[in-house]
Amino acid sequence: MDLDSVECVSSLEGMDECEIDHHHPFPHQFSSKQNHNVNIIPTIHPTTSVHELLECPVCTKSMYPPIHQCHNGHTLCSTCKTRVHNGCPTCRQELGDIRCLALEKVAESLELPCKYYSLGCPEIFPYYSQLKHEAVCNFRPYSCPYAGSECSVAGDIPYLVAHLREDHKVDMHSGSTFNHRYVKSNPREVENATWMLTVFHCFGEYFCLHFEAFQLGMAPVYMAFLQFMGDEIEARNYSYSLEVGGNGRKLIWEGTPRSIRDSHRKVRDSHDGLIIQRNMALFFSGGDRKELKLRVTGRIWKEQQSPDGGACIPNLCS
């Protein structure tokens, strides 16, 4: 990240705005990784000989129809069949196109719990449709939302918050309103993509504020957007606004935060956020237009149903 200077003000209702020193730790104490590490069981442990028969000898995962076998009766899954170049990994005989129909029928008759049952998923599915559910299971781990590297860490929300703070050194702030100042000495040099991430804690939830500078076609742009650290259905309970301006002009964006189930790149490429063209950003900065000085303010609120059952009304209490 080549932003030369970043200041953040997190303003709470009933309190004066004050500058937050990014070198000081976030006052809210998170539990350690050890306390929040996710114990994910990748496959159901075999408890009977049937489950052992359904284990692929190559990838050791459970086999789903179609299940292939060689002339000697050795089986393997369809994914690994292409990996072994049509040769049986057990006896080295040619596999051909023989299906093990008997084992497929056994597989279709089984019902197994979701592999995320240890995380709270109560669902039980027919063996052959289990994978479809697990791909969209609400209890599956979340991927790290950090955009600065291809981070492969996954876990529950408390674990990811601790991971962002300790491993990525992300700034953590408390409150539902914020005031960020972005300064760049040479705004005509925009790498693809300069970025920063800040995590906010309010309403008992966590939100990720992204700010980026990147090339959109031939033109450099600056973009800010918010993501909710939770599922999409929960994200719909919240709204946020972002405002940037200067010289008597301002831009305002209002929207619903996207869930971190959507990757950072997916949100950015969909342009779902506040987008500022470079010329306008320099106009907001004032002066000789040789230095970028953007102040982005915003707030997060929770939508609540009105007492008469009518339209939702905002709740700004954190």
Residue pairs with C-beta under 8 A, 6 or more apart in sequence:
1 148
1 194
1 195
1 196
2 184
2 189
2 191
2 194
3 182
3 183
3 184
3 194
3 196
3 213
4 183
4 184
4 185
5 181
5 183
6 22
6 180
6 181
6 182
6 183
6 196
7 19
7 20
7 22
7 180
7 181
7 183
8 20
8 22
8 171
8 173
8 178
8 179
8 180
8 181
8 198
9 17
9 18
9 19
9 20
9 178
9 179
9 180
9 181
10 20
10 173
10 174
10 175
10 177
10 178
10 179
10 200
11 17
11 18
11 175
11 177
11 178
11 179
12 174
12 175
12 176
12 177
12 318
13 176
13 177
13 316
13 317
13 318
17 179
20 173
22 171
25 172
26 165
26 171
26 172
26 173
26 174
27 174
28 172
28 174
28 201
30 158
30 161
30 162
30 165
31 158
31 162
32 162
33 159
33 162
33 163
33 166
35 158
36 155
36 156
36 158
36 159
36 162
37 155
37 159
38 119
38 141
38 154
38 155
38 156
38 159
39 118
40 115
40 116
40 118
40 119
40 141
41 115
41 117
41 118
42 61
42 115
43 60
43 61
43 62
43 115
44 51
44 62
44 112
44 113
44 115
45 51
46 52
46 55
50 106
50 110
51 62
53 75
53 103
53 106
54 62
54 63
54 103
54 106
54 107
54 110
54 127
55 61
55 62
55 63
56 62
56 63
56 75
56 76
56 77
56 80
57 74
57 75
57 76
57 89
57 90
58 76
58 77
58 80
58 83
58 84
58 89
59 77
59 79
59 80
61 77
62 127
63 75
63 76
63 77
63 103
63 107
64 77
64 78
64 107
64 127
64 128
64 131
65 104
65 107
65 108
65 128
66 78
66 99
66 104
67 75
67 76
67 77
67 78
67 99
67 100
67 103
67 104
67 107
68 75
68 76
68 77
68 78
68 81
68 95
68 97
68 98
68 99
68 100
69 75
69 76
69 95
69 98
69 99
69 100
69 103
70 88
70 90
70 91
70 93
70 94
70 95
70 96
70 98
71 93
71 94
71 96
71 98
72 88
72 90
72 91
72 93
73 100
74 88
74 89
74 90
74 91
75 100
75 103
76 84
76 88
76 89
76 95
80 89
81 95
84 95
86 94
86 95
86 96
87 93
87 94
87 95
88 94
88 95
107 127
107 128
108 126
108 127
108 128
109 127
110 126
110 127
111 124
111 125
111 126
111 127
112 124
112 125
112 127
112 130
113 121
113 122
113 123
113 124
114 121
114 123
114 124
114 125
114 130
114 133
114 134
114 137
114 139
115 130
115 134
116 134
116 137
116 139
116 140
119 139
119 140
119 141
119 156
120 139
121 137
121 138
121 139
123 133
123 137
125 133
134 140
138 231
141 154
141 155
141 156
142 154
142 155
142 156
142 157
142 160
142 229
142 260
142 261
143 151
143 153
143 154
143 260
143 263
144 151
144 152
144 153
144 154
144 160
144 163
144 164
144 168
145 160
145 164
145 197
145 208
145 227
145 229
145 260
145 264
146 164
146 168
146 170
146 197
147 193
147 195
147 197
147 210
147 212
147 264
147 265
148 168
148 195
148 197
151 168
153 160
153 163
153 167
155 163
157 206
157 229
157 230
160 229
161 172
161 199
161 206
161 229
164 170
164 172
164 197
164 199
165 172
165 199
168 197
170 197
170 198
170 199
171 198
171 199
172 198
172 199
172 201
173 198
173 199
173 200
173 201
174 200
174 201
174 202
174 318
175 200
175 201
175 202
175 318
176 200
176 202
176 203
176 299
176 300
176 301
176 316
176 317
176 318
177 297
177 298
177 299
177 300
178 198
178 200
178 209
178 297
178 298
178 299
179 295
179 296
179 297
180 198
180 209
180 211
180 295
180 296
180 297
181 293
181 294
181 295
181 296
182 196
182 211
182 222
182 292
182 293
182 294
182 295
182 296
183 291
183 292
183 293
183 294
184 213
184 291
184 292
185 291
185 292
186 290
187 220
187 278
187 281
187 282
187 285
187 290
187 291
187 292
188 220
188 278
190 213
190 214
190 215
190 220
190 278
191 213
191 214
192 214
192 215
193 212
193 213
193 214
193 268
194 212
194 213
194 214
195 210
195 211
195 212
195 213
196 210
196 211
196 212
197 208
197 209
197 210
198 208
198 209
198 211
199 206
199 207
199 208
199 209
199 229
200 206
200 207
200 208
200 209
200 300
201 207
202 300
202 318
203 238
203 300
203 302
203 318
205 228
205 229
205 230
205 234
205 238
206 229
206 230
207 226
207 227
207 228
207 229
207 238
207 240
207 257
207 300
208 226
208 227
208 229
208 260
209 224
209 225
209 226
209 298
210 223
210 224
210 225
210 226
210 227
210 264
210 267
210 268
210 273
211 222
211 223
211 224
211 296
212 222
212 223
212 224
212 268
213 220
213 221
213 222
213 223
214 220
214 221
214 223
214 268
215 221
216 275
219 277
219 278
220 278
221 275
221 276
221 277
221 278
222 275
222 276
222 278
222 281
222 294
223 268
223 271
223 273
223 274
223 275
223 276
224 242
224 244
224 253
224 273
224 274
224 296
224 298
225 242
225 255
225 257
225 258
225 267
225 268
225 272
225 273
225 274
226 240
226 242
226 255
226 257
226 258
226 273
226 298
226 300
227 257
227 258
227 259
227 260
227 262
227 264
227 267
228 234
228 235
228 238
228 257
228 258
228 259
228 260
229 260
230 259
230 260
231 259
231 261
232 258
232 259
232 261
232 262
234 259
235 256
235 257
235 258
235 259
236 256
237 302
237 303
238 256
238 257
238 300
238 301
238 302
238 303
239 254
239 255
239 256
239 257
239 300
239 301
239 303
239 314
240 254
240 255
240 256
240 257
240 298
240 299
240 300
240 301
241 252
241 253
241 254
241 298
241 299
242 252
242 253
242 254
242 273
242 274
242 296
242 297
242 298
243 250
243 251
243 252
243 253
243 296
243 297
243 298
244 250
244 251
244 274
244 276
244 281
244 284
244 294
244 295
244 296
244 297
245 251
245 284
245 295
246 283
246 284
246 285
246 286
246 295
247 283
247 284
247 286
249 283
249 284
251 274
251 276
251 280
253 273
253 274
255 272
255 273
257 300
258 267
258 272
267 273
274 296
276 284
276 294
281 292
281 294
282 289
282 292
283 289
284 293
284 294
285 291
285 292
285 293
285 294
286 293
287 293
299 316
301 314
301 315
301 316
302 314
302 315
303 312
303 313
303 314
303 315
304 312
304 313
304 314
304 315
305 312
305 313
306 312
306 313
